[in-house]
């Protein structure tokens, strides 16, 4: 199974928000953002901070896929 964060990138585009702005707003590390960009696993705490900053749920920013194609 693979995690895909394409929904997160779409939300950022819709909100006209950069990754740097999200890092500051959600108070997450650049390392966590790099992992998100590579569709790697991140701590749930990071996802909660992002959801809080964007006022959304985890379903809105990620999806779990059975194949590795994201």
C-alpha positions as CSV (number, residue, x, y, z in Angstrom):
1,X,0.0,0.0,0.0
2,X,1.1,3.5,-0.7
3,X,0.1,6.9,0.7
4,X,-0.6,9.6,-1.9
5,X,-0.8,13.3,-1.0
6,X,-2.1,14.7,-4.3
7,X,-5.2,16.0,-2.6
8,X,-3.0,18.1,-0.4
9,X,-1.3,19.7,-3.4
10,X,-4.7,20.4,-5.0
11,X,-5.9,22.1,-1.8
12,X,-2.8,24.3,-1.7
13,X,-3.4,25.3,-5.3
14,X,-7.0,26.1,-4.6
15,X,-6.1,28.2,-1.6
16,X,-3.2,29.9,-3.5
17,X,-0.8,28.8,-0.8
18,X,2.8,27.7,-1.2
19,X,4.5,24.8,0.5
20,X,6.6,27.4,2.5
21,X,3.5,29.1,3.7
22,X,2.0,25.8,4.8
23,X,5.2,25.0,6.7
24,X,4.9,28.2,8.6
25,X,1.2,28.1,9.1
26,X,1.1,24.4,10.3
27,X,4.4,24.7,12.2
28,X,5.9,21.6,10.5
29,X,9.5,20.9,9.5
30,X,10.9,21.2,6.0
31,X,11.9,17.6,6.4
32,X,8.3,16.6,6.9
33,X,7.3,18.6,3.8
34,X,10.1,16.9,1.8
35,X,8.7,13.5,2.9
36,X,5.2,14.6,1.9
37,X,6.5,15.6,-1.5
38,X,7.9,12.1,-2.0
39,X,4.7,10.4,-0.8
40,X,6.6,8.9,2.1
41,X,5.2,8.2,5.6
42,X,5.0,11.1,8.0
43,X,3.9,11.2,11.6
44,X,0.2,11.5,12.3
45,X,1.0,14.6,14.3
46,X,2.2,16.3,11.1
47,X,-1.0,15.4,9.3
48,X,-3.1,16.7,12.2
49,X,-1.2,20.0,12.1
50,X,-1.7,20.4,8.4
51,X,-5.4,19.6,8.7
52,X,-5.7,22.1,11.5
53,X,-4.0,24.8,9.4
54,X,-6.1,24.1,6.4
55,X,-9.3,23.5,8.3
56,X,-9.9,20.1,6.7
57,X,-9.8,16.4,7.6
58,X,-7.2,13.7,6.7
59,X,-9.4,12.4,4.0
60,X,-9.2,15.8,2.3
61,X,-5.3,15.7,2.1
62,X,-4.4,12.1,1.5
63,X,-5.5,8.7,0.3
64,X,-4.2,5.2,0.7
65,X,-3.8,3.3,-2.5
66,X,-3.3,-0.5,-2.8
67,X,-0.9,-0.1,-5.7
68,X,2.2,2.1,-5.7
69,X,0.9,4.4,-8.5
70,X,0.1,7.8,-7.1
